[in-house]
C-alpha cells in the first residue's frame, strides 16, 4: 500500500515522549455507509499519523498513532496529539465514577432525576480530589508509593471513611418515628411516569 504525499508535516520535541512527528492528509472522507437515507456526500476531514519516540512508562517505541479529524478548517497538529494523550485521563475518570462511585447504578425514572444524581456523583468526586492531602495513603500489596500530594482518587476513597469519622457531622442523630401507617385502604397509586429511551439514528 502506498500513501500519498502528506499535505503538511510537523515535528517537535517533548520532554516526556521525545521526538514527535505528525503527518497530515487533508480532504479525505470515510467510507460511506451502505444504507443511507439521504444522498448527501460524506463529510471530508483530515487524517493524522503521529509517531512518538517513546512513552514515559515503556521502553519499547510505540506503534504509530492514526487520528481522524472531522471538522471545518485544518487541524492543529500540536493540539490534536496532546488532546489524544489526555483522552486516557477522561476514560479513567469515567470508569472510576461508574465502577467506584456508582454513577450507572441509579435507576431514575425521569431525566431530571438522572441529572441530579450525576451532580451528586460529581460532588463526591470533587470531595475525593480535595481530600488528597488529608487522607493517608493505603496501598495494597504490590502498589507503588505515590507522592503525598498526588494520590489517586481510588486510594483517597480507601481512607475517606476514617476522615469522615474524624470530622464528624453537624446533623442530629435520626429520631425514630414509629411504624409508618402505609397506604390508605382503597387508594391506588398512579402508574409511574416513563421516559422513552434515546436511540441512535440508523
C-alpha positions in Angstrom: 0.0 0.0 0.0 1.4 3.4 -1.0 0.4 6.6 0.8 0.1 9.9 -1.0 2.4 12.8 -0.2 1.1 14.4 3.1 -0.4 17.8 2.9 1.6 19.0 5.9 4.3 17.7 8.2 5.1 18.9 11.7 7.7 17.9 14.3 8.6 18.9 17.9 10.5 17.7 20.9 8.6 16.7 24.0 10.2 16.2 27.4 8.3 13.0 28.2 7.9 11.4 24.8 11.0 12.5 22.9 10.8 13.4 19.2 7.2 13.8 18.0 6.4 13.9 14.2 3.0 14.4 12.7 1.9 13.9 9.1 -1.5 15.3 7.9 -3.6 14.4 4.9 -6.4 16.9 4.2 -9.5 16.5 2.1 -10.2 12.8 2.9 -13.5 11.3 3.8 -14.6 8.0 5.3 -16.3 5.1 3.5 -20.0 5.9 3.2 -22.5 3.6 4.8 -24.3 1.0 2.7 -27.7 2.1 3.8 -28.1 5.9 3.8 -31.4 7.7 4.0 -30.1 10.7 2.0 -27.7 11.3 -0.9 -25.6 13.8 0.9 -21.8 13.4 0.3 -19.8 12.1 3.3 -18.1 14.8 5.3 -14.5 15.4 4.5 -11.8 15.8 7.1 -8.2 15.1 7.7 -6.1 12.0 8.7 -3.1 12.4 11.0 -0.2 10.0 11.6 1.6 10.6 14.9 4.9 8.9 15.7 6.4 9.1 19.2 9.9 8.3 20.1 8.9 6.6 23.4 6.3 6.7 26.2 7.0 7.7 29.8 6.4 4.3 31.3 7.6 2.0 28.5 10.9 1.1 26.9 9.7 0.0 23.5 8.8 2.6 21.0 5.0 2.7 20.5 3.3 2.0 17.2 2.3 5.0 15.1 -1.0 6.6 16.1 -3.6 7.3 13.5 -6.2 10.0 14.2 -9.0 11.4 12.1 -10.2 15.0 12.2 -13.8 15.6 11.0 -14.4 19.4 11.3 -14.1 22.7 9.5 -10.6 24.0 8.7 -7.2 22.4 9.1 -6.5 20.8 12.5 -3.7 22.0 14.7 -1.1 19.1 15.0 0.2 20.2 18.4 -3.2 20.4 19.9 -4.6 17.1 18.5 -1.8 14.8 19.5 -1.8 16.3 23.0 -5.6 16.1 23.3 -5.4 12.4 22.3 -2.9 11.8 25.1 -5.3 13.3 27.6 -8.1 11.1 26.3 -6.8 8.4 28.7 -7.4 10.7 31.7 -11.0 11.1 30.7 -11.5 7.4 30.2 -10.1 6.5 33.6 -12.2 9.3 35.2 -15.4 8.0 33.7 -14.5 4.4 34.6 -13.9 5.4 38.2 -17.1 7.3 38.5 -19.0 4.4 37.0 -17.4 1.5 38.9 -16.5 3.1 42.2 -19.0 5.9 42.7 -22.0 4.1 41.2 -22.9 6.5 38.5 -24.7 3.9 36.5 -26.3 2.1 39.5 -29.1 4.6 39.9 -32.5 3.7 38.4 -34.1 7.1 37.8 -37.5 7.5 36.1 -37.0 11.0 34.7 -34.1 12.8 33.0 -34.2 15.4 35.8 -33.5 12.7 38.4 -30.6 11.4 36.4 -29.2 14.9 36.1 -29.5 15.4 39.9 -27.8 12.0 40.5 -25.0 13.0 38.1 -24.4 16.2 40.1 -24.2 14.2 43.3 -21.6 11.8 41.8 -19.6 14.8 40.5 -19.7 16.4 44.0 -18.4 13.2 45.6 -15.6 13.0 43.1 -14.7 16.6 43.9 -14.6 15.8 47.6 -12.1 13.0 46.9 -9.9 15.4 44.9 -10.0 18.0 47.7 -9.3 15.4 50.4 -6.0 14.2 48.9 -3.7 16.0 51.4 -5.9 14.9 54.4 -6.1 11.1 53.8 -3.3 8.6 54.5 -2.2 6.5 51.5 -3.5 3.0 52.0 -1.5 0.9 49.5 -2.3 -2.6 48.6 0.5 -5.2 48.3 2.4 -4.6 45.1 1.3 -1.0 44.6 3.9 1.7 44.2 4.3 4.6 46.7 3.0 7.9 45.3 3.9 11.4 46.3 1.9 12.7 49.3 0.3 15.4 47.3 -0.7 13.3 44.3 -2.6 10.1 45.4 -5.2 8.6 43.1 -8.9 9.0 43.8 -9.1 5.3 44.5 -6.5 5.5 47.2 -8.3 8.5 48.7 -11.5 6.6 48.7 -10.0 3.9 50.8 -9.1 6.3 53.6 -12.0 8.6 53.2 -14.1 6.8 55.8 -11.6 7.4 58.5 -11.5 11.1 57.6 -15.3 11.4 57.8 -15.3 9.7 61.2 -12.7 12.2 62.5 -14.5 15.2 61.1 -17.9 14.2 62.4 -21.2 15.6 61.1 -23.3 18.7 62.2 -26.5 16.8 61.6 -28.5 15.5 64.6 -28.9 11.7 65.1 -32.0 10.3 63.5 -35.1 10.1 65.6 -37.4 7.0 65.4 -40.9 7.9 64.2 -42.6 4.6 64.8 -44.2 2.4 62.3 -45.5 4.1 59.1 -49.2 3.8 58.5 -48.7 2.9 54.9 -51.0 3.5 52.0 -54.7 4.3 52.9 -57.1 1.5 52.3 -58.7 1.6 48.9 -56.2 4.0 47.4 -54.2 3.1 44.3 -51.1 4.7 43.0 -51.0 6.1 39.5 -48.7 4.4 37.0 -45.1 5.6 37.2 -44.0 8.1 34.5 -41.9 6.5 31.8 -39.4 8.3 29.7 -38.7 6.8 26.2 -35.1 5.7 25.7 -32.9 7.7 23.4 -31.8 5.6 20.4 -29.1 6.2 18.0 -30.2 7.2 14.5 -29.9 4.4 11.9 
